[in-house]
Amino acid sequence: MKAASIPTEMMAAVWRGGNGVTVETVPVPEIGEGELLFQVEACGLCPTDIKKIDLGLAEPPAILGHEMVGVVVAAGQGVEQFLSKRVAVYHHIPCLKCRLCELGRFSQCAGYKKTGTTAGFIPAGGGWAEYVKISSWIVRGGGVVEMPKRLPAKVAILMEPLNTCLKCRGALPDSKGSVVILGQGPVGLMLTALMRRDGWEVFTVEPLPERQERSARYGAKAVFHPGKDLNTNLQEIAPPLGPDAVIAATESEEVINAALRALRPGGTLILFAHTRIGQELKIDAGQIGMAEKQIVGSYSSSVELNGLTKEILVDQQFPWGEIVTHVLPLSEINRALALARRPEGDSLKVAVKPDARAVDL
């Protein structure tokens, strides 16, 4: 069932190896029973996708992009109720049956590791294209979330990254205390807003002046530069013991170790930016063994948080749209990638939209 006339070809950004992508004309995906065809309004550029390009972690050719919002324009048998709906889409969904799912470790489920959205070639997300096919198991598993038409696309594309931040928040105790968030890029700012919303006293570390200013507006009590005084500044937080938690939204070993030293005995450090197997981090093991500090990881999103994530975005208690500072046409995606790799001035989240889409973001 179709909502409108659908072309046979579309524009897509295809990664064929190397550090860039090529904008090509490719076939529009065909769908089958239980599947959906989704017309993209906009798609964010996630650091994970950029890592796949820069480090060759995907299998070329591939069409990446997974932080997407758009409209369902065709629906297979059994899922016609989604036709014409405006939705945000998750590219990973757990099986909800295995031992890891029973333990609530959804992002470690073998089924979750599979990608269920594609614009062609191997399934790799597909959001850097005009149309995306959504697999039946993504639809069945709750990976298609209806979004209000009034919600700007630049807010709706934050559905998946904000979910990951809520999941990270869930790795900490319910008791409110003090937290240091390392890095105030898009994810760091979302974490700052969420932790402040939940009543935590938030301190942040960020080198860029524009991001320091935003951090304060999003709820940080104090913002520190990761310079020579960082050790002193962090150790003065929440005296005499130190902060209760640290969230590392950066991969900087020096900054992480400074925060680990300042963390109170028994406190928790969450590694949130380390998303590649093989990354090494040198730390003082005595901070773990003797001071009983804990290091935990938080990766990707949780299907259980889809509803809450949507609620927080729609509520717009925080200026979420300000996090997406640049929206470029899909034809200029290499410029968008360059900006996302090396932020300039006030740039934060970068997104692309199909050239033909006259969407007010």
Buried (B, 14 or more C-beta within 10 A) or exposed (E): EEBEEBEEEBBBBBBEEEBEBEBBEBEBBEBEEBBBBBBBBBBBBBBBBBBBBEEEEBEBBBBBBBBBBBBBBBBBEEBEEBBEBBBBBBBBBBBBEBEBBEEEBBBBBEBBEBBBBBBBBEBBBBBBBBBBBBBBBBBBBBBBBEBEEEBBBBBBBBBBBBBBBBBBBEBBEEEEBBBBBBBBBBBBBBBBBBBBBBEBBBBBBBBBEBBBBBBBEBBBEBBBBBEEEBEEBBBBBBEEBBBBBBBBBBBBEEBBBBBBBBBBEEBBBBBBBBBEEEEEEEBEEEBBEEBEBEBEBBBBBBBBBBEEBBEBBBEEEBEBBBBBBBBBBBEBBBBBBBBBBEBEEBBBBBBBBBBEBEBEB
